[in-house]
Amino acid sequence: MPKSKGRKKPRRSTPQAPPPPSKEKVSPTWYVALMFSLMAIGAIVIILNYIGLLPGGTDNNWLFVGLGAIGIGFLMTMNYH
């Protein structure tokens, strides 16, 4: 039985240059400050709501505001470089 020669790959005539190094991404200072501030403000609002120092009595609206601020702060960590 004859042997098949197979498929040959074409040779590259010149070696390709490596890709240029990418710039390192750095988050601006205001982004980091805002991210941590939202998380801290959210925690403070929840604590003040628990103690009962915020207006509204037994309303839990402040609890949701605090949880929302913490959630937005954590969502911002996904874009932090």
N, C-alpha and C positions, 0 to 999 in steps of 0.2 A: 504494500500500500504506500503511495507517495506521501511524503511529509509536507504539511502546509507551511508556507513561509511566514504567515501571520501578517499583521498590519504594523507597518513602521510608523513611528511618530516623527513628524518633521522636526529638524534641528533648529534651534534658535541661533540666529546669526550673531547677535550681540547680547551680552548679559544685561538684564534690566536693572536699573538703579533702584535702590530701596526707597520706599515712600518717605516723604519728608516727615520729620518728627512733628507730632501734633502739639498744639499749645496746651499747656496745663490749664484746666478751667479752675477759676477761683471765684467764690461767691463774694459779692460786695459786703462791706462791713455792716451797712444798714440792714441787709437781708438777715444776717446772723443775729443782730440785735433785735430785730422785729420778731424773729422766730422764737427766741428765748423769752422775750417780753410777753408775747401772747401766752406762752405756756405758764409763765409765772403769774400773770394777771388772772388767768383762768383758775389757777390753784388758789389764789388769794380770794377771788370772788366766791368760790365754793366754800372755803373756810369761813368767810364772813357770813355767808348764807346759813351755814350750819350753826354758827354762834347766834345768829338772829340780829346782826347789826345792820343788815340791808333793809331798805324800805319795802313794804309789801306784805309783811306779816308771814303767814304760812304759805304764800305763793312760792311755787317752785320755778318760776320763770328765771330767776337769777341762777339757779342750778344749771339750767340749759344754756344760759349765756356763758357760764364758766366752762362747761363741758365743750361748748362750741369753740371757745378761744383755745382751749387745750388741743382740740381736734385739728383746728387750722394750723396751729404751731407744729403739730406732728406731721401734717401733710406737707408743710414747708420743708421738712427734713429730707423729703425725697428729692428735692431739687438742689440740696446743699452740696457744694463741691469743695 
